[in-house]
Amino acid sequence: MSHIVFWIIMIGIGIWLLKMKAEKDMEEKKGIKIRGTNYQKAKENLEAYQNRIENIEETEIKDVEIIEENDKPTNRKREYTAEEKRAYAIRQREIKEQKKIKGQEYEKYVAKQLRILGFYVYENGRYKGRNDQGIDLIASKNGELNLIQCKNWNAENKYRIDHEKIKAFIGSTTCFMEDNPELNHMSLKRLYVISEPILDKSAILFINQNKDKVKYLHLPMPS
């Protein structure tokens, strides 16, 4: 009888152990499944986060590149339309013509004053244009030959007559005399006539140091 009870107890313990083992195995399997699910979800979240970070960085880089590109100085000149170019060319011709007229008017005025003083005046610049050899007026009287350059420039602008221009004028008159040897018997005088004070210091100094070669006269143009 005692043996039977013993085996019943042993069998019960065995069943209980098997049941406990089975429950434990189920819990482990369940735990693995849960951990697997959590791991997969965490992995997906991590990948999504990384993608988001990459997209943010990529957007910021693009924005920086765009800003840097816009901030770069450009050497490109604006393309003008055909109408704008035509208007500009017309305006430049008008300015050039106005300067020409202004210069010619002053030459006529200077020539008139010389005639009043009894000089015979040939308006070289008026009749020969660009071939005047830098000599606007040729005035003669009593064996005296005056080769004259006239400048009707506005003193308010930045342009000035320097000593190089005076030297060029002397050179032009020298060439003129070589081309016209029949005038060599006359007493040569060179005169630079200006309507406004446009000679710079170097020009004035050069003229003062070479009075035997060239002189200048400030003769204002009446308004």
C-alpha positions as CSV (number, residue, x, y, z in Angstrom):
1,M,0.0,0.0,0.0
2,S,2.8,2.4,0.9
3,H,4.5,1.6,-2.4
4,I,1.4,2.5,-4.4
5,V,1.1,5.8,-2.6
6,F,4.7,6.5,-3.2
7,W,4.4,6.0,-6.9
8,I,1.2,8.0,-7.1
9,I,3.0,10.9,-5.5
10,M,6.0,10.5,-7.8
11,I,3.8,10.4,-10.9
12,G,2.0,13.5,-9.6
13,I,5.3,15.3,-9.1
14,G,6.4,14.2,-12.6
15,I,3.2,15.5,-14.2
16,W,3.5,18.8,-12.2
17,L,7.2,19.1,-13.4
18,L,6.2,18.4,-17.0
19,K,3.4,21.0,-16.8
20,M,5.8,23.6,-15.3
21,K,8.3,22.9,-18.0
22,A,5.7,23.2,-20.7
23,E,4.5,26.5,-19.2
24,K,8.1,27.7,-19.0
25,D,8.7,26.7,-22.6
26,M,5.6,28.5,-23.7
27,E,6.6,31.7,-21.8
28,E,10.1,31.6,-23.4
29,K,8.6,31.1,-26.8
30,K,6.2,33.9,-26.2
31,G,8.9,36.1,-24.8
32,I,11.1,35.4,-27.8
33,K,8.2,36.4,-30.0
34,I,7.5,39.6,-28.0
35,R,11.2,40.4,-28.0
36,G,11.4,39.8,-31.7
37,T,8.4,42.1,-32.3
38,N,9.9,44.8,-30.1
39,Y,13.3,44.5,-31.8
40,Q,11.8,44.7,-35.3
41,K,9.7,47.7,-34.3
42,A,12.7,49.4,-32.7
43,K,14.8,48.7,-35.8
44,E,12.2,50.2,-38.0
45,N,11.9,53.3,-35.8
46,L,15.7,53.7,-35.8
47,E,15.8,53.4,-39.6
48,A,13.0,55.9,-40.0
49,Y,14.8,58.3,-37.6
50,Q,18.0,58.0,-39.5
51,N,16.2,58.6,-42.8
52,R,14.6,61.7,-41.3
53,I,18.0,63.0,-40.1
54,E,19.6,62.3,-43.5
55,N,16.7,64.2,-45.2
56,I,17.1,67.1,-42.9
57,E,20.9,67.3,-43.4
58,E,20.4,66.9,-47.2
59,T,17.8,69.8,-47.2
60,E,20.1,72.0,-45.1
61,I,23.0,71.3,-47.4
62,K,20.9,72.1,-50.5
63,D,19.8,75.3,-48.8
64,V,23.4,76.3,-48.0
65,E,24.4,75.6,-51.5
66,I,21.6,77.7,-52.9
67,I,22.5,80.6,-50.6
68,E,26.2,80.3,-51.4
69,E,25.4,80.3,-55.1
70,N,23.2,83.3,-54.8
71,D,25.8,85.1,-52.7
72,K,28.5,84.6,-55.3
73,P,29.5,87.8,-57.1
74,T,28.7,87.6,-60.8
75,N,30.8,89.2,-63.5
76,R,28.0,88.8,-66.1
77,K,26.9,92.0,-67.7
78,R,23.3,92.6,-68.4
79,E,22.3,91.8,-72.0
80,Y,20.9,94.9,-73.6
81,T,18.1,94.7,-76.1
82,A,18.5,95.7,-79.7
83,E,16.3,98.7,-79.0
84,E,18.5,99.8,-76.1
85,K,21.7,99.4,-78.1
86,R,20.2,101.4,-81.0
87,A,19.1,104.2,-78.5
88,Y,22.6,104.2,-77.0
89,A,24.3,104.5,-80.4
90,I,21.9,107.4,-81.3
91,R,22.6,109.2,-78.1
92,Q,26.4,108.8,-78.5
93,R,26.2,110.3,-82.0
94,E,24.1,113.2,-80.7
95,I,26.7,113.9,-78.0
96,K,29.5,113.7,-80.5
97,E,27.7,116.1,-82.8
98,Q,27.0,118.5,-80.0
99,K,30.7,118.6,-79.0
100,K,31.6,119.1,-82.7
101,I,29.2,122.0,-83.0
102,K,30.4,123.5,-79.7
103,G,34.0,123.3,-80.9
104,Q,33.2,124.8,-84.3
105,E,31.2,127.7,-82.7
106,Y,34.2,128.6,-80.5
107,E,36.6,128.4,-83.5
108,K,34.3,130.8,-85.4
109,Y,34.2,133.1,-82.4
110,V,38.0,133.2,-82.0
111,A,38.4,133.7,-85.8
112,K,36.0,136.7,-85.6
113,Q,38.0,138.3,-82.8
114,L,41.3,137.9,-84.8
115,R,39.7,139.5,-87.9
116,I,38.6,142.4,-85.8
117,L,42.3,142.8,-84.9
118,G,43.2,142.9,-88.6
119,F,44.4,139.3,-89.1
120,Y,43.7,137.2,-92.2
121,V,42.2,134.0,-90.8
122,Y,41.8,130.6,-92.5
123,E,39.5,128.3,-90.6
124,N,41.6,125.1,-91.1
125,G,39.6,122.9,-88.8
126,R,36.3,123.9,-90.4
127,Y,37.4,123.1,-93.9
128,K,39.7,120.2,-93.4
129,G,38.1,118.4,-90.5
130,R,40.1,115.5,-89.3
131,N,42.9,116.4,-91.6
132,D,43.6,119.7,-89.9
133,Q,46.8,118.4,-88.4
134,G,45.7,119.6,-85.0
135,I,45.5,123.2,-86.2
136,D,42.1,124.9,-86.0
137,L,43.0,128.4,-87.2
138,I,45.8,129.9,-89.3
139,A,46.0,133.6,-88.8
140,S,48.5,135.9,-90.5
141,K,49.4,139.6,-90.3
142,N,52.4,141.6,-91.2
143,G,54.6,138.6,-91.8
144,E,53.5,136.9,-88.6
145,L,52.0,133.4,-88.8
146,N,49.9,132.2,-86.0
147,L,49.0,128.5,-85.8
148,I,46.1,128.1,-83.3
149,Q,44.5,125.3,-81.4
150,C,41.1,126.1,-79.8
151,K,39.5,124.2,-76.9
152,N,36.0,124.9,-75.8
153,W,35.9,122.4,-72.9
154,N,33.8,122.7,-69.8
155,A,35.9,123.3,-66.7
156,E,33.4,121.4,-64.5
157,N,34.2,118.1,-66.1
158,K,37.3,116.0,-65.2
159,Y,39.1,116.4,-68.5
160,R,42.2,118.7,-68.5
161,I,44.9,119.7,-71.0
162,D,48.2,118.4,-69.7
163,H,51.8,119.1,-71.0
164,E,51.7,116.1,-73.3
165,K,48.9,117.6,-75.3
166,I,50.8,120.9,-75.6
167,K,53.8,119.0,-76.8
168,A,51.6,117.2,-79.3
169,F,50.4,120.5,-80.6
170,I,54.0,121.8,-81.0
171,G,54.8,118.6,-82.9
172,S,51.8,119.0,-85.2
173,T,52.7,122.6,-86.1
174,T,56.3,121.5,-86.8
175,C,55.0,118.9,-89.3
176,F,52.7,121.5,-90.8
177,M,55.6,123.8,-91.4
178,E,57.7,121.0,-93.0
179,D,54.7,120.2,-95.3
180,N,54.4,123.9,-96.2
181,P,58.0,125.2,-96.7
182,E,56.7,128.3,-98.6
183,L,55.6,129.7,-95.2
184,N,59.1,129.4,-93.6
185,H,59.9,133.0,-94.3
186,M,57.2,134.1,-91.8
187,S,57.6,134.5,-88.1
188,L,56.0,131.5,-86.5
189,K,53.9,131.7,-83.4
190,R,51.9,128.9,-81.7
191,L,48.8,129.8,-79.7
192,Y,46.6,127.6,-77.5
193,V,43.3,129.3,-77.0
194,I,40.9,128.1,-74.3
195,S,37.4,129.2,-73.3
196,E,37.7,128.0,-69.7
197,P,40.6,127.3,-67.3
198,I,41.3,123.7,-68.4
199,L,45.0,123.6,-68.4
200,D,46.5,121.6,-65.6
201,K,49.6,122.6,-63.7
202,S,52.0,120.6,-65.9
203,A,50.7,122.3,-69.0
204,I,51.0,125.8,-67.5
205,L,54.5,125.0,-66.3
206,F,55.6,123.7,-69.6
207,I,54.2,126.7,-71.5
208,N,55.9,129.1,-69.0
209,Q,59.2,127.3,-69.6
210,N,58.8,127.3,-73.4
211,K,57.3,130.8,-74.1
212,D,59.5,131.1,-77.3
213,K,57.7,128.0,-78.7
214,V,54.1,128.3,-77.5
215,K,51.7,130.6,-75.6
216,Y,48.1,130.3,-74.4
217,L,45.2,132.7,-74.2
218,H,42.1,132.4,-72.0
219,L,39.3,133.8,-74.2
220,P,35.9,133.1,-72.7
221,M,33.0,132.2,-75.0
222,P,30.1,134.6,-74.5
223,S,26.9,133.0,-73.3
